[in-house]
Amino acid sequence: MSQSPSRYFLEVVRCGSIRVASARLNVAPSALSRQIQNLETELGVPLFERRPRGMALTAAGEVYARYAQAVALESERMRADLEELRGLRRGVIRIATVEGVVADSITSVIAAFRARHPGIRFNLVTLGTDHVVAAVRDNRVDIGVSFHAQPDAAVRFVRRFRDPLMALVHPDNPLATRRKVALRETLSMPIAVPESGFGIRRLIDEQCRRIGESLVPALETNSIEALRGFARSGAGVTFLPGNSFQRELRQGEVVAIPLADRVLNQCSMDFGVLAGRYLPTTISQFLAALDLEFGAARDGSKRQKAS
């Protein structure tokens, strides 16, 4: 299917570059540049400032961007309405999620949903929290699952589940017998943390600043699995929300210790969608399925703590 000029325009806006946008759209940079020039000629105003390092919107470009986004969303709503007339027979749900909830939660919900609606396909990517929110904001995904996301005017968080950070260690670690531990007490040990852009790292860095301590990680990574492995191996301590290590906890490979720092106990797992977007039935129903899964996991965790 050929792309509309507005679709080309919006992709250049998202990417900030003709070269990057052309790769994403699978069209030649010269063809994409020509489409943008034709659109500017038709409208009679420049939409972009051409800079050495990319493209920046002009004031007129910002006006047209709002219009083009509204048209794109309305077109999507029309297609969704037509799809609903046929029932949940086909379609694609695009999800960006933090890595920690993929293995035990997201994929199980996808499997159950596809058992009921085999025509629905999924595209799933794992990102850090800031990039999850950006993907929702840019309409590159339908649903973003992030950890303790920052407010964003373009993103509506439809549900937030409390998911405190925990200190994760090997059962032989000296901290393993503690009922609670403060972040300050762990800083003398080897620590593994996510890289910047992850909600976990942002919270830990903020708390270190509050208590006047410096964090010098033994391991900094973009892999949640690497963090779990660091704790499993006995190399030191890491910090993860409860949804991220249930398998290891059940198998006795790690011990999870609640953190005494109040701010680290007020974290959440957040489901976000593009603000102002009409959600097709497929996406609404999948969000409801996620809601049930995470709600059940939270209630089960509460029962486990009470027993």
Disulfide bonds with the S-S distance in Angstrom:
none
